[in-house]
Amino acid sequence: MSTGPPSGISLVSTTTPRKSGQHTPESWSKWTHPSVEPLFTKRVMKPLPSWTEAFSLVSEFFTHEHQVFPCFNAPAFMCLLGQQYSGACTESPAWWVSLNSVLAIAQRRRAEAAQSAEAEDLAWAYASNALAGTWDVLMRSTQLSSVQALLAIAWFFIGTPNPQPSFMLVGCAVRLAHSIGIHVESQDPAVSPAEASMRKKVFWIAVCLDRELCLRTGRPPCHDLNAAYVDPPMDSLDETEIIKTVEGHELNLFKGQIQLAVIQSAIYRDLHSGKAPPNCIANSVADLLQKLENWRTEFAPSLTHDSAARCEHHGLMRLYFSYYNAVIVVSRAHSLTYWVSPNHPAASALPSKMRDSIENCLNASRCIIELSKLIPVTWKSFYWQVLLDKSFDS
């Protein structure tokens, strides 16, 4: 059951007015004791940039990040941006967090390209604005735009030396998604087809990030896809989410992320959860490796088992690393006793399946090393994102 009103892709509430004094789910969700009201006072750590600069940064975000992180509707976001600078802006804390997160992400990309510490400090200043409003979003903003806001600031922190905030923010986003019911098909006639599509997209972005972070850290996911989920929005994927590979092939990154997230969910269920029967590990490993191979054939055909591909779009490179990480996680389930043993037995003394799994792990690790050599030195946040997630393993 939703605890808040439906929210359109414009990040603005679509509920109809009610008589004064009549409590709605939204009004109760905004209730706080007067003693904590000061915590929700809007704090501006860094003034917003000029209109020209803001428009440029937001445009860069949708040009470079949208294919990987299609969490917002570009025309609607630009419309709200115009309202922000025309004096008719919404007071929604979710919009404030979303806007500053987008500015921070785009500004960081500029800073990395210029290798400028001053420009990077500016990115963190916008991130501070977003964080200052996050508490209000968590406590009193229950709508689709709230989930989008939490995912946006989480996306910024994924590319930092301390990705712990992203893990917590994604978890909160998933729980908030549960609160407004976007994890199930909406029966609300007030939800338009466009909004229904965006609800599905935002839910699956949350799932993709949740699965990726959990698989890399060994933590349980926040949402069980076997319990409830909406079908992926495959029919609504638009051409703005399409990239071209260096070989000229068109590829939808979000579709690739969704299908890999489904496999990652199966990995946790079949190998790491309490539901995984020990006597079925061998069959599960074989099945999961086949699913990963099918995924590679469809979304990364140039990625071979013995050589790395050329440097691609940063979103596709991220999927390459995620794929190899999944291969390692699955393969080592066969040979866990070997990896944790202080005295490794000779390879010839091991069962053939264990030898194969060890070889799979080593080959995938070598491919990760080769891929890392292709990453430009200016992709600083990318390195943190795909190579050092183990730094906050629990």
C-alpha positions in Angstrom: 0.0 0.0 0.0 1.3 3.4 -0.9 1.9 5.8 2.0 2.2 8.8 -0.3 0.7 10.3 -3.4 1.6 9.2 -6.9 4.3 11.5 -8.3 4.7 12.1 -12.0 7.9 12.1 -14.0 8.0 15.9 -13.5 8.8 15.2 -9.8 5.7 17.1 -8.9 2.8 15.7 -6.9 -0.3 14.9 -9.0 -2.8 14.6 -6.2 -6.0 16.7 -6.2 -6.6 19.3 -3.5 -8.5 18.3 -0.3 -10.4 20.3 2.2 -8.4 22.0 4.9 -8.0 19.9 8.0 -8.6 16.6 6.2 -5.6 14.4 6.8 -4.1 12.5 3.8 -1.4 9.8 3.7 1.0 12.6 2.5 0.2 14.9 5.4 0.8 12.2 8.0 4.1 11.2 6.2 5.3 14.8 6.8 4.4 14.9 10.5 7.3 15.5 12.9 7.5 16.7 16.4 8.2 20.4 16.8 11.4 19.6 18.6 13.0 18.2 15.4 11.6 20.7 13.0 14.9 22.7 12.9 16.6 19.7 11.4 14.5 20.2 8.2 15.4 23.8 7.7 16.8 24.1 4.2 20.6 24.6 4.4 22.4 25.9 1.4 26.1 24.9 1.7 26.9 26.3 -1.8 24.7 28.7 -3.9 23.5 27.3 -7.1 25.5 28.3 -10.2 24.2 30.8 -12.8 21.4 29.7 -15.1 23.9 29.3 -18.0 26.2 27.1 -15.9 23.4 25.0 -14.4 21.9 24.4 -17.9 25.2 23.3 -19.2 25.9 21.0 -16.3 22.5 19.4 -16.4 22.7 19.0 -20.2 26.1 17.2 -19.8 24.5 14.9 -17.2 21.8 13.8 -19.6 24.4 13.4 -22.4 27.0 11.4 -20.5 25.2 9.7 -17.6 21.6 9.1 -18.7 22.4 5.9 -20.7 23.8 4.4 -17.5 21.6 6.0 -15.0 18.2 6.8 -16.6 16.6 7.8 -13.4 15.0 11.1 -14.6 12.9 12.2 -17.6 15.1 14.8 -19.3 12.4 17.2 -20.6 10.6 17.2 -17.3 13.8 17.8 -15.4 14.7 20.7 -17.7 11.3 22.1 -17.2 11.8 22.1 -13.4 15.2 23.6 -13.9 13.7 26.5 -15.7 11.2 26.9 -12.9 14.0 26.9 -10.4 15.7 29.9 -12.1 12.5 31.7 -12.9 11.4 32.0 -9.3 8.6 29.6 -9.6 10.4 26.6 -8.2 8.9 23.8 -6.2 9.8 23.6 -2.5 10.1 19.8 -2.7 13.2 18.6 -0.8 13.4 15.8 -3.3 13.9 18.2 -6.2 16.6 20.1 -4.3 18.5 16.8 -3.6 18.0 15.6 -7.2 19.2 18.9 -8.7 22.3 19.2 -6.6 23.1 15.5 -7.1 23.0 16.0 -10.9 25.1 19.1 -10.6 27.6 17.3 -8.5 27.9 14.3 -10.9 28.3 16.5 -13.9 30.8 18.8 -12.2 32.9 15.9 -11.0 33.1 14.6 -14.6 34.4 18.1 -15.6 36.9 18.1 -12.8 38.3 14.7 -13.7 38.7 15.7 -17.4 40.5 18.9 -16.3 42.3 17.1 -13.4 41.4 20.2 -11.3 41.2 19.9 -7.5 39.3 23.2 -7.4 36.7 21.9 -9.8 36.4 18.7 -7.7 35.8 20.8 -4.6 32.9 22.4 -6.3 31.4 19.0 -7.1 31.6 18.1 -3.4 30.0 21.5 -2.5 26.9 20.6 -4.6 26.9 17.1 -3.1 26.9 18.8 0.3 23.7 20.7 -0.7 22.2 17.4 -1.7 23.2 15.7 1.6 21.8 18.6 3.6 18.4 17.8 2.2 18.6 14.1 2.3 17.3 13.9 5.9 14.1 15.7 4.9 13.6 13.3 2.0 14.0 10.3 4.2 11.7 11.6 7.0 9.0 13.6 5.2 9.0 13.1 1.4 7.2 9.9 0.3 6.8 10.0 -3.4 8.5 8.8 -6.6 10.8 11.8 -6.7 12.1 10.9 -3.2 13.3 7.6 -4.5 14.9 9.3 -7.5 16.6 11.8 -5.2 18.1 9.1 -3.0 19.4 7.1 -6.0 20.9 10.2 -7.5 23.0 11.1 -4.5 23.9 7.4 -4.0 25.1 7.3 -7.6 27.5 10.2 -6.8 28.9 8.3 -3.8 29.5 5.1 -5.7 32.4 6.8 -7.4 34.2 7.9 -4.2 36.9 6.4 -1.9 34.1 5.7 0.7 31.1 4.1 -1.1 29.5 3.2 2.3 27.0 6.1 2.0 25.9 4.7 -1.4 25.1 1.3 0.1 23.0 2.9 2.8 21.3 5.4 0.4 20.4 2.7 -2.1 19.0 0.6 0.8 16.8 3.5 1.9 15.7 4.1 -1.7 14.6 0.5 -2.0 12.6 0.7 1.3 11.1 4.0 0.2 10.1 2.3 -3.1 8.3 -0.3 -1.1 6.5 2.4 0.8 5.0 4.0 -2.3 4.4 0.6 -4.0 6.5 0.9 -7.1 7.7 -2.7 -6.6 4.3 -4.0 -7.7 1.9 -3.1 -10.6 0.0 0.0 -9.8 -3.8 -0.3 -9.8 -4.3 3.4 -9.3 -6.2 5.0 -12.2 -4.6 8.3 -11.5 -1.2 6.9 -12.6 -0.7 7.7 -16.2 1.1 5.3 -18.6 4.1 7.6 -18.7 4.3 7.6 -14.9 3.8 3.9 -14.7 6.7 3.4 -17.0 8.9 5.7 -14.9 7.9 3.9 -11.7 9.1 0.7 -13.2 12.3 2.2 -14.4 13.1 3.8 -11.1 12.4 0.5 -9.3 14.7 -1.4 -11.5 17.5 1.2 -11.2 17.3 0.7 -7.4 17.3 -3.1 -7.9 20.3 -2.9 -10.2 22.4 -0.8 -7.8 21.3 -2.9 -4.9 22.3 -6.2 -6.6 25.6 -4.8 -7.8 26.7 -3.4 -4.4 25.5 -6.5 -2.5 27.2 -9.0 -4.8 30.5 -7.1 -4.5 30.3 -6.9 -0.7 28.7 -10.2 0.2 25.8 -8.5 1.9 22.1 -9.5 1.4 20.0 -7.5 -1.0 17.2 -5.2 0.2 14.6 -6.6 -2.2 13.8 -10.2 -3.0 12.9 -10.5 -6.6 11.2 -13.8 -5.9 8.8 -12.2 -3.5 7.4 -9.3 -5.6 8.5 -7.2 -8.6 7.2 -5.4 -11.6 8.2 -6.5 -15.0 11.2 -4.6 -16.4 10.1 -1.6 -18.6 11.6 -3.2 -21.8 8.9 -1.8 -24.0 9.5 1.8 -22.9 13.2 1.9 -23.3 14.0 4.9 -25.6 16.8 5.7 -27.9 18.3 8.2 -25.5 19.5 5.1 -23.5 21.2 3.6 -26.6 25.0 3.7 -27.0 27.2 2.7 -29.9 30.2 0.4 -29.3 33.5 1.1 -30.9 32.5 -1.5 -33.5 29.4 0.4 -34.4 26.8 -1.9 -32.7 23.9 -0.3 -30.9 23.3 -1.4 -27.3 20.8 -0.5 -24.6 22.8 -0.3 -21.4 19.9 -0.3 -19.1 18.5 -3.5 -20.6 21.9 -5.1 -20.0 22.0 -3.8 -16.4 18.5 -5.3 -15.7 19.3 -8.7 -17.1 22.6 -8.8 -15.3 20.8 -7.8 -12.1 18.4 -10.7 -12.5 21.4 -13.1 -12.8 23.0 -11.5 -9.8 19.8 -12.1 -7.8 19.9 -15.7 -8.8 23.5 -15.9 -7.7 22.6 -14.8 -4.2 19.6 -17.0 -4.1 21.3 -20.2 -5.4 24.7 -19.8 -3.7 24.6 -17.5 -0.7 21.2 -17.5 0.8 19.9 -19.9 3.5 17.7 -21.4 0.8 20.6 -22.7 -1.2 20.9 -26.5 -0.7 24.6 -27.6 -0.5 24.1 -30.7 -2.5 22.9 -28.6 -5.5 25.8 -26.2 -5.7 27.4 -28.0 -8.7 24.2 -27.7 -10.8 23.6 -24.1 -9.7 27.2 -23.1 -10.7 26.8 -24.7 -14.1 23.4 -23.0 -14.7 24.6 -19.6 -13.5 27.8 -19.7 -15.6 25.6 -20.5 -18.7 23.3 -17.6 -17.9 26.4 -15.3 -17.6 27.7 -16.7 -20.9 24.4 -16.0 -22.6 24.4 -12.5 -21.2 28.0 -11.9 -22.5 27.0 -13.2 -26.0 24.1 -10.6 -26.1 25.6 -7.6 -24.5 29.4 -8.0 -24.7 30.1 -10.1 -27.8 33.5 -8.5 -28.2 34.5 -9.5 -24.7 36.3 -12.8 -25.1 37.6 -15.2 -22.4 41.2 -14.6 -23.2 41.5 -11.0 -24.1 40.0 -7.7 -23.1 38.0 -5.5 -25.5 38.9 -1.9 -26.4 37.9 0.9 -24.1 34.1 1.4 -24.6 31.5 3.8 -23.2 32.1 4.0 -19.4 28.7 2.4 -18.8 29.6 -0.6 -20.9 33.0 -0.9 -19.3 31.3 -0.9 -15.9 29.1 -3.8 -17.1 32.3 -5.7 -18.2 33.7 -5.4 -14.7 30.4 -6.5 -13.2 30.3 -9.5 -15.5 33.7 -10.7 -14.6 33.1 -10.1 -10.9 29.9 -12.3 -11.2 31.9 -15.0 -12.9 34.4 -15.1 -10.0 31.7 -15.1 -7.4 29.9 -18.0 -9.1 33.1 -20.0 -9.9 34.7 -19.8 -6.5 31.6 -21.4 -4.9 32.9 -24.7 -6.3 36.4 -24.2 -4.9 35.8 -22.3 -1.7 37.6 -24.8 0.5 40.7 -24.4 -1.8 40.7 -20.6 -1.5 40.3 -20.5 2.3 42.8 -23.3 2.9 46.2 -22.1 4.4 48.0 -24.9 2.5 46.8 -25.2 -1.1 47.0 -28.8 -2.3 48.5 -29.5 -5.7 46.2 -28.8 -8.6 46.6 -32.3 -9.9 45.1 -33.6 -6.6 41.9 -31.6 -7.0 38.7 -32.8 -8.6 38.3 -31.7 -12.2 35.3 -29.4 -11.4 37.3 -27.6 -8.7 40.3 -27.2 -11.1 37.9 -25.7 -13.7 36.4 -23.3 -11.2 39.9 -22.2 -10.1 40.9 -21.6 -13.7 37.7 -19.6 -14.3 38.5 -17.4 -11.3 42.1 -16.8 -12.5 41.1 -16.1 -16.1 38.4 -13.6 -15.0 40.9 -11.9 -12.7 43.4 -11.6 -15.5 40.7 -10.1 -17.7 39.9 -7.5 -15.0 43.6 -6.5 -14.9 43.7 -6.2 -18.6 40.5 -4.1 -18.6 41.8 -1.8 -16.0 44.8 -1.0 -18.2 42.3 0.4 -20.8 40.7 2.9 -18.4 41.9 6.5 -18.9 43.6 8.1 -16.0 41.0 10.8 -15.9 38.3 8.3 -15.0 39.1 8.7 -11.3 35.5 8.0 -10.0 35.3 5.0 -12.3 38.3 3.4 -10.6 36.7 3.8 -7.2 33.4 2.4 -8.6 34.5 -0.8 -10.2 37.9 -1.7 -8.6 37.7 -0.7 -5.0 34.2 -1.7 -3.9 35.8 -4.4 -1.8 37.2 -1.6 0.4 33.9 -1.6 2.4 33.3 -5.3 2.5 31.9 -6.3 5.9 
